[in-house]
């Protein structure tokens, strides 16, 4: 009986680890294909703050955001 419970606990732990790794890799691929923000959104956001961003500034912001993804 103790052996059966131990096997169930080990199986649950292994399943959680595999599930976590699978979900993490899926989300990384999804965010790489569909980034949550793009250059047009950055341009609109900066324009709404009252300044016209240059293409260089937009690229800098995108590079900073991609660094943390």
Backbone as CSV, one residue per row, in Angstrom:
resi,resn,N_x,N_y,N_z,CA_x,CA_y,CA_z,C_x,C_y,C_z
1,UNK,0.820,-1.189,0.000,0.000,0.000,0.000,0.870,1.262,0.000
2,UNK,1.901,1.301,0.812,2.803,2.451,0.848,3.528,2.627,-0.472
3,UNK,3.850,1.493,-1.104,4.525,1.519,-2.405,3.632,2.148,-3.460
4,UNK,2.337,1.822,-3.432,1.389,2.375,-4.407,1.256,3.890,-4.256
5,UNK,1.172,4.357,-3.034,1.051,5.796,-2.799,2.308,6.510,-3.265
6,UNK,3.464,5.923,-2.994,4.729,6.509,-3.427,4.791,6.611,-4.949
7,UNK,4.344,5.587,-5.646,4.341,5.603,-7.113,3.389,6.676,-7.649
8,UNK,2.244,6.854,-7.013,1.291,7.890,-7.437,1.898,9.276,-7.245
9,UNK,2.538,9.500,-6.119,3.160,10.806,-5.843,4.280,11.083,-6.843
10,UNK,5.110,10.088,-7.102,6.198,10.253,-8.075,5.628,10.535,-9.462
11,UNK,4.563,9.820,-9.839,3.927,10.057,-11.129,3.358,11.462,-11.245
12,UNK,2.759,11.959,-10.181,2.220,13.323,-10.196,3.330,14.362,-10.327
13,UNK,4.417,14.138,-9.609,5.544,15.082,-9.684,6.131,15.107,-11.090
14,UNK,6.334,13.938,-11.670,6.873,13.859,-13.031,5.905,14.514,-14.019
15,UNK,4.609,14.282,-13.861,3.617,14.894,-14.738,3.601,16.411,-14.627
16,UNK,3.746,16.924,-13.413,3.788,18.374,-13.225,5.021,18.986,-13.890
17,UNK,6.152,18.321,-13.746,7.383,18.836,-14.359,7.266,18.844,-15.881
18,UNK,6.789,17.737,-16.448,6.638,17.661,-17.906,5.608,18.681,-18.391
19,UNK,4.516,18.841,-17.670,3.495,19.822,-18.036,4.020,21.241,-17.991
20,UNK,4.801,21.566,-16.967,5.376,22.901,-16.850,6.318,23.195,-18.004
21,UNK,7.197,22.240,-18.316,8.162,22.445,-19.406,7.426,22.579,-20.743
22,UNK,6.420,21.754,-20.964,5.658,21.835,-22.201,4.907,23.157,-22.338
23,UNK,4.266,23.609,-21.275,3.526,24.876,-21.317,4.473,26.050,-21.523
24,UNK,5.626,25.988,-20.890,6.602,27.075,-21.033,7.103,27.174,-22.471
25,UNK,7.443,26.041,-23.079,7.934,26.075,-24.456,6.827,26.510,-25.415
26,UNK,5.593,26.082,-25.164,4.474,26.504,-26.009,4.292,28.019,-25.944
27,UNK,4.342,28.591,-24.749,4.147,30.029,-24.603,5.292,30.822,-25.230
28,UNK,6.518,30.315,-25.122,7.641,31.003,-25.757,7.460,31.048,-27.271
29,UNK,7.067,29.916,-27.867,6.840,29.875,-29.310,5.691,30.797,-29.702
30,UNK,4.619,30.776,-28.915,3.451,31.612,-29.220,3.800,33.090,-29.163
31,UNK,4.536,33.505,-28.132,4.892,34.915,-28.000,5.904,35.348,-29.054
32,UNK,6.734,34.415,-29.516,7.672,34.760,-30.582,6.923,34.990,-31.891
33,UNK,5.904,34.169,-32.179,5.106,34.335,-33.398,4.153,35.514,-33.297
34,UNK,3.569,35.732,-32.122,2.575,36.784,-31.913,3.007,37.675,-30.752
35,UNK,3.938,38.588,-31.014,4.392,39.435,-29.910,3.253,40.293,-29.372
36,UNK,3.248,40.546,-28.079,2.154,41.306,-27.486,2.151,42.770,-27.902
37,UNK,3.256,43.275,-28.418,3.318,44.667,-28.852,4.205,44.738,-30.090
38,UNK,3.847,45.603,-31.004,4.642,45.741,-32.218,5.044,47.202,-32.418
39,UNK,5.760,47.473,-33.499,6.291,48.815,-33.739,5.185,49.851,-33.894
40,UNK,4.107,49.472,-34.535,2.999,50.414,-34.728,2.392,50.810,-33.385
41,UNK,2.256,49.856,-32.484,1.710,50.158,-31.158,2.629,51.107,-30.393
42,UNK,3.934,50.906,-30.509,4.889,51.785,-29.833,4.792,53.192,-30.405
43,UNK,4.682,53.289,-31.726,4.567,54.604,-32.365,3.308,55.326,-31.902
44,UNK,2.193,54.622,-31.833,0.940,55.229,-31.379,1.054,55.660,-29.923
45,UNK,1.665,54.817,-29.089,1.810,55.145,-27.674,2.670,56.396,-27.483
46,UNK,3.784,56.473,-28.204,4.652,57.638,-28.068,3.988,58.889,-28.640
47,UNK,3.232,58.738,-29.725,2.523,59.877,-30.299,1.443,60.389,-29.352
48,UNK,0.801,59.471,-28.638,-0.245,59.890,-27.699,0.346,60.652,-26.513
49,UNK,1.643,60.452,-26.254,2.300,61.193,-25.178,2.797,62.551,-25.664
50,UNK,2.534,62.879,-26.915,2.855,64.211,-27.410,4.182,64.345,-28.115
51,UNK,4.752,63.237,-28.577,6.010,63.350,-29.319,5.995,62.406,-30.510
52,UNK,6.606,62.839,-31.572,6.684,62.034,-32.785,7.985,61.240,-32.743
53,UNK,7.908,59.925,-32.575,9.137,59.130,-32.473,9.785,58.892,-33.826
54,UNK,11.100,58.834,-33.810,11.812,58.471,-35.031,11.865,56.946,-35.127
55,UNK,12.233,56.467,-36.293,12.329,55.017,-36.497,13.411,54.424,-35.589
56,UNK,14.466,55.190,-35.348,15.544,54.729,-34.478,15.034,54.535,-33.048
57,UNK,14.231,55.483,-32.564,13.685,55.368,-31.213,12.763,54.154,-31.100
58,UNK,11.959,53.925,-32.131,11.046,52.778,-32.129,11.841,51.477,-32.084
59,UNK,12.898,51.397,-32.874,13.746,50.197,-32.887,14.412,49.974,-31.531
60,UNK,14.848,51.062,-30.880,15.474,50.938,-29.571,14.491,50.363,-28.557
61,UNK,13.256,50.846,-28.581,12.246,50.350,-27.652,11.949,48.882,-27.939
62,UNK,11.838,48.520,-29.209,11.573,47.118,-29.570,12.721,46.218,-29.117
63,UNK,13.962,46.671,-29.301,15.107,45.871,-28.874,15.124,45.686,-27.363
64,UNK,14.759,46.726,-26.610,14.703,46.611,-25.162,13.617,45.617,-24.744
65,UNK,12.492,45.641,-25.416,11.411,44.726,-25.074,11.771,43.296,-25.438
66,UNK,12.408,43.104,-26.580,12.782,41.748,-27.014,13.865,41.162,-26.118
67,UNK,14.666,42.007,-25.508,15.727,41.531,-24.628,15.135,40.815,-23.415
68,UNK,13.959,41.236,-22.974,13.353,40.643,-21.781,12.393,39.508,-22.102
69,UNK,12.231,39.168,-23.348,11.332,38.076,-23.726,12.061,36.774,-23.849
